[in-house]
Amino acid sequence: MAPAEPNSSGGAASGGATKDPAPVKVPSKDPKKKDDKKDEDLSEEDLALKQQLELYVERVQDPDPGLQKVALESMRQEIRMATSSMTSVPKPLKFLRPHYGTLQAHYENMVDSDLKKLLADILSVLALTMSPEGERESLKYRLLGSDGDIGSWGHEYVRNLAGEISQEYAKRQSEEGPIDDLMDLVVQIVAFHMKHNAEPEAVDLLMEVEDLDLLVEHVDSTNYKRTCLYLTSSAKYLPGPDDMLVLDIAHSIYMKFKEYPRALQIALYLDNFQYVKELFKICDDRQKRQQFCFILARHGVPFELDDETFPEDEEREAFQDIINNNKLNEGYLTLARDIEVMEPKSPEDIYKAHLLDGRGSGGSAVDSARQNLAATFVNAFVNAGFGQDKLMTVPSEVSSGGSSSSWLFKNKEHGKASAAASLGMILLWDVDSGLAQLDKYFHSTDTHVVAGALLGVGIVNCNVQNECDPALALLAEYVDKDDSAIKIGAIMGLGLAYAGAQNEHVRVLLMQILGDGKSSLDVIAFTAISLGLVFVGSCNEDIAQAIIIALMDRSEAELGDPLARFLPLGLGLLYLGKQDSVEATAEVSKTFNEKIRKHCDMTLLACAYAGTGNVLKVQHFLGQCAQHLDKGEAYQGQAVLGIAMVAMAEDLGLEMAIRSLEHLLQYGEQNIRRAVPLALGLLCISNPKVNVMDTLSRLSHDADSEVAMAAIISLGLIGSGTNNARIAGMLRNLSSYYYKDASLLFCVRIAQGLVHLGKGLLTLSPYHSERSLLSPTALAGLVVMLHACLDMKAIILGKYHYVLYFLTLAMQPRMLMTVDENLKPLSVPVRVGQAVDVVGQAGRPKTITGFQTHSTPVLLAAGDRAELATDKYIPVSPILEGFVILKENPDYKEES
């Protein structure tokens, strides 16, 4: 078959060859017949075009350069006219297919001239449909052709070129060839894409050729938002260090267009405080600066404003106040008054025992101290931050002898510690009145009450900084007391009050305890956790050293204690989210006693890669879970939690992790099954997904009571602060199902308290700013609490139930509070609906769907997004969450 006829089907020709005895004539006859037949199907116009093009092909091969030029010009014209729309293969390309080989051969024989370049351009376009796979002929002829405008051949051609460039670039990089000619083309293609709303394609090409810096020159005010949105979303799926480079470029673009709040968001994601300082220096708009302070406060990282940026003391203090979160309590109570939920609730209002039939409703006689302890926690969770409740803060004249102390003494021994600390939770974030009300417990003769009061001080100061450091002043003197309960209260209080603050005084105080050989294991364990919290993500070498030495000093028996696992966890928190920085410490951990070696390894990896979405680490943890171990080993629980900690970063990974956890439930050993519910709880925290809810509901009736307890607590976690009616119903039914089992009933009560956290105004999700930023202290609090739940019986159901208060670190109002320029609440209409992912979509798509219009302040559920429903004000921050400052719109005209 003649090679110049790739269009005629070889099958028919060879079929003809078998029938016909004279094979020589066949190829010439048969295709002709087919061609004639094809020509009959064409319309007159198409036929004319086909003959016209065939004529051009002949003319191109004419020795006369004048004729050649005319033919090439006409051919180019025809192709350009046709490539404008790309719904099917354009006719000229279709009709020129048979002649591609002819033209190629002719090109090789031509002498160098402008005409040769013109033919190269045409061949480059023809190669779009004709070149064999992987030959990259389109690019080859483009580089040989003229440097004319690349876009005139149409989008499809440009996209095809971009694909071939990335392959060619990879090949040349491996052979270390020159790439300058490719880069000139890249610049043209990027400019073309950016002008034609194809920002994602421009970004992809630049990522392939590793030259994203070009992007900054090509973005303009019309397309920078879409470009940056694509950059920040794709960063989640890139391997390090590329993800950081991409975000750096996004940061520079935002800075170039003065989109400062978004630049701050990226600076926080990169954990780059140099960028944050620059932002405050460059931006001198007072409202914007205040908005930065609100974002920093929500992220929960300490940041000191310096005298350079804020020469005036008064102004600096006002701004520092916002960063220290001192507006949080006031805003939260404004929200509560607006939604009319100030009325304190009692635990009975939450249990709703009257809705249950008969049994279980009268179960209060069973183990009343345990029941009272549960009621203490429920009361604390439900009234968190409201400043009043029906158990602890009842004014003493209501009943003679003061009823608050009477509730305190309805708890036994260590239960009193949790009861006294619950007062701190009720007065959450309100430092002045919190310390005043806790003061009475400091004079108690009962050590547990004092311990609880110390912990309460920590809880009140949690996520709130105060210049006069009342927590340190109060707690420091109790750290050296002999009684271990008081010691733990003070240590844990310091950990909560200064989480993330990297406070040197606290470090010195707590390091002494770690180095003290006489301290008991529980004191050492809580010290390690508190140091981990205060220096979360700091990679502090001294503390890591101290914890490692404390670990090595423990005896074999002590390492078997569930509390010993808090030591590696404290170590892990130092490296939270810091990826490779953990490697040196992880190497050291391989030398530990084999009882704790694996634990330490899993915990360190899980913490270091928490919130990164690193797929390789998830695979590593799944590999660990696949091994079948002897009875004594229990480190797989940490590996299961590790899967959740790493995969919670983005939605795709999260869905896949939920599926993998389903498999672990079916095939995993017992110790893995006990951790799976907790991992599910972390993945969907404060976000009750129906499939996860059903899985947990099934596991809450599991034959293994540890699995059931973990599932019940996790039901509370996924529903925390949502008032979810379905979960509340499940838990009520569980409370009657387990009415005889005090331990399981205790878990059900805790879960009920969590679902109604802050009467439905709080969330435990560590993510904020449209799920793009992860607050390190919030995640640390959740991780400590979940690790404690890996051994329910020893810790939560034992005498360390107050580890539940570590959840305070993650508690935040799930609100949108709009304020005016003087930071006074300002009610405006907003639309609240499900957020829609609009990355890479053309035009200006709607970012929310199924919205309702409310007046602020409003509550935002997981996955909700808000936008202003009025043009009268302009928000200073593009992300409507937490506190948002509104400016009046100067162009707004009242509708008459």
Summary of the structure (lengths in Angstrom):
residues: 896
radius of gyration: 34.3
end to end distance: 80.1
largest distance: 121.0
contacts: 3093
relative contact order: 0.06
helix: 62%
strand: 5%
